[in-house]
Amino acid sequence: MIQVIVPGNPRSDNHLYNHRAFGKRVIRYMTKVGKDYKKLAASIAKEKYPLLSEHPTDKELFVRIEVYFGDKRKRDIQGHLKALIDSFEGLLYENDTQIIELHAKKHYDKENPRSEFSMWRMDEINNTIGELK
């Protein structure tokens, strides 16, 4: 299992991207908040898994993401998944299309808001299940 914990309130993709109109064209771009969040998440992953970040896996993946908000305001969970998943693309895995199963859960932790990203290679999970039979 690979696990990366990103401190602070989980970021929504609403905070990560903005749009600007140029005539009829609309350009979507990443905000400074978005760049900083992805940079933080990537640096934690690189520090914890330096070899994997040099050679990201190309295997199918199972991912679990648990987000811990610092308060109980209403938030949807799916907007907070994309930012984290995108942060590790090219570092822990080659492309997020490798994620074939995803579980997510929302929690509240006033003292320690964070995002916990855990991933397993599906071939390792299947081998373990085979050994249990």
C-alpha positions in Angstrom: 0.0 0.0 0.0 1.1 3.5 -0.8 -0.3 6.3 1.5 0.1 10.0 1.2 -1.4 12.4 3.8 -1.8 16.0 2.7 -2.3 18.4 5.7 -4.9 21.2 5.7 -8.4 21.5 4.5 -9.0 19.4 1.4 -9.2 21.6 -1.7 -12.1 21.5 -4.1 -11.6 21.7 -7.9 -13.8 24.9 -7.6 -10.8 26.5 -5.9 -8.2 25.0 -8.2 -9.5 26.3 -11.6 -10.9 29.5 -12.9 -12.2 30.6 -16.3 -11.4 33.7 -18.3 -13.3 34.7 -21.5 -11.4 36.1 -24.5 -14.2 37.0 -26.9 -16.0 33.8 -27.7 -13.1 31.6 -26.3 -13.1 30.6 -22.7 -9.8 29.6 -21.2 -9.7 27.3 -18.1 -6.6 27.8 -16.0 -5.2 26.7 -12.7 -5.3 29.2 -9.9 -2.4 29.9 -7.5 -4.2 28.1 -4.8 -4.5 25.1 -7.1 -0.9 25.2 -8.1 0.2 25.5 -4.5 -2.0 22.5 -3.4 -0.8 20.2 -6.2 2.8 21.2 -5.5 2.4 20.4 -1.8 0.8 17.0 -2.4 3.4 16.1 -5.0 6.3 17.1 -2.8 5.0 15.0 0.1 4.6 12.0 -2.3 8.1 12.5 -3.8 9.7 12.8 -0.3 7.9 9.6 1.0 8.3 7.5 -2.2 11.3 8.8 -4.1 11.8 5.6 -6.2 8.2 5.4 -7.2 8.1 9.0 -8.2 11.0 8.3 -10.6 9.2 5.2 -12.0 5.5 5.5 -11.5 3.5 2.3 -11.8 1.6 1.4 -15.0 -0.6 -1.2 -13.3 -4.4 -1.0 -12.6 -5.1 0.6 -9.2 -7.5 0.6 -6.3 -7.6 4.0 -4.6 -9.2 5.1 -1.3 -9.4 8.8 -0.4 -10.6 10.0 3.0 -11.0 13.7 3.4 -11.1 15.3 6.8 -12.6 18.8 6.9 -12.0 21.2 9.7 -15.6 22.2 10.0 -19.1 20.9 9.2 -20.1 23.2 6.4 -21.9 21.5 3.5 -19.5 20.2 0.9 -19.7 17.6 -1.8 -17.0 15.0 -1.8 -16.4 14.5 -5.5 -15.0 18.0 -6.1 -12.2 17.2 -3.6 -11.1 14.0 -5.2 -9.9 15.3 -8.6 -7.3 17.7 -7.1 -5.7 14.9 -5.2 -5.9 12.3 -8.0 -4.3 14.8 -10.4 -1.6 15.7 -8.0 -0.1 12.2 -8.2 -0.3 11.6 -11.9 3.1 11.1 -13.3 4.5 10.5 -9.8 2.8 7.5 -8.2 1.1 6.3 -11.4 1.5 7.2 -15.0 -2.1 8.2 -15.7 -5.3 8.4 -13.6 -7.1 6.2 -16.1 -5.3 3.3 -14.3 -7.6 3.8 -11.3 -10.3 1.2 -11.9 -11.8 1.3 -8.4 -12.2 4.3 -6.2 -13.6 4.6 -2.6 -14.1 7.9 -0.9 -15.3 9.0 2.5 -15.9 12.3 4.2 -15.0 13.0 7.8 -14.6 16.0 10.1 -11.5 16.7 12.3 -11.4 20.2 13.6 -7.9 19.7 15.0 -6.3 18.0 12.0 -8.0 18.6 8.6 -6.3 16.6 5.9 -6.7 14.4 2.9 -5.5 10.8 3.1 -4.7 9.1 -0.3 -4.1 5.3 -0.3 -3.5 3.1 -3.3 -3.0 -0.5 -4.0 -2.0 -2.3 -7.2 -4.9 -4.5 -8.3 -2.6 -7.4 -9.2 -1.3 -7.4 -5.6 -4.8 -7.4 -4.2 -5.8 -10.2 -6.5 -2.7 -12.3 -5.6 -3.5 -11.8 -1.9 -7.1 -12.9 -2.4 -5.9 -15.9 -4.4 -3.6 -16.9 -1.5 -6.5 -16.8 1.0 -8.6 -19.2 -1.1 
